[in-house]
Amino acid sequence: MNARGLRFAVLAAAILAALCVVAVSTNAQSQSAALTPATPLTWAYALNTPAAPGAQAAPEDPGPKHVPGSSAAFLLKETRDAFSPPDWHPDSHPPMPEVVAHGRKPDVRACGYCHLPVGQGRPENAPIAGLPAGYIIQQMADYRNGLRKSSEPKMGPPGLMLGIGKSANDEEVKAAAEYFSSLKFKPWIRVVETGTVPKTKVSGWMFVALEPAGKEPIGQRIVEMPEDLERTELRDSASSFIAYVPTGSIKKGEALVTTGGGGKTIRCSICHGADLKGLGNVPPLAGRSPSYIARQLYDIQAGNRNGPWTQLMKEAVSKLTPDDILAIVAYTSSRNP
């Protein structure tokens, strides 16, 4: 090779190497961006752990599944059907309207799939049993009118709810609202103050324990997770949750909720009732998911949740820090619903 050809080869190799570096860097940045949370409350906006490159799902058990206290049997794929979710305990609730039991394809999932047939909900969505019908109807109208969205665009369930809100018709909304408002919200979350928690990952938009098990400091976060992961993954509406909260957070939250914290916020009982069980069309807070309530407080503060009734909350949340929000929901979730 002559000198000119050698210089060309060296230049080409340098360009190729630079392109490779750029490609690797761009890919790394893309992966990093996909994992970068959009809010400071990473414990409330759980983002699924990305699958490892080339990872394959474990083969499904083809046999029927069972849960305690139920004579029903469902195949695993049946428990994952968003338009015909499993009803393990049909005697625990009234007959479900069609929109709750099956939804309407292709855009309106069965309400009972995410919120469960009894409306108790899970950390990634809303606990809607016992909410006033008028409140539910207004929130669905807010979704339809583009007034509600999540502060974390990468979190799947809020985005799905936005789509359902835009697609559900008035008759479906009314039927679902009347059904869920007729149900009594039952104790669902066991709140435990602690300094250490199980090591976790996010799966199904909620925290689950890592295997093998280990412990780590809780820090300034709440870790809400299933009491029995297998039953929760089978969408058993009788399988509840545990919320680990930092030591001392309940007392701090009590001061904020019951007194306003010296001007930091407004006493919650003014609107939500002395026992935090709701007042008129104002929703109850007692015993509800701390992850869900924290998301709503932050969404309102960030301007991502709006609507006619939300305006009443703007002043109440305007001065709250992330630690204040944590303390408030630690307290409200610890109350008897």
Disulfide bonds with the S-S distance in Angstrom:
none
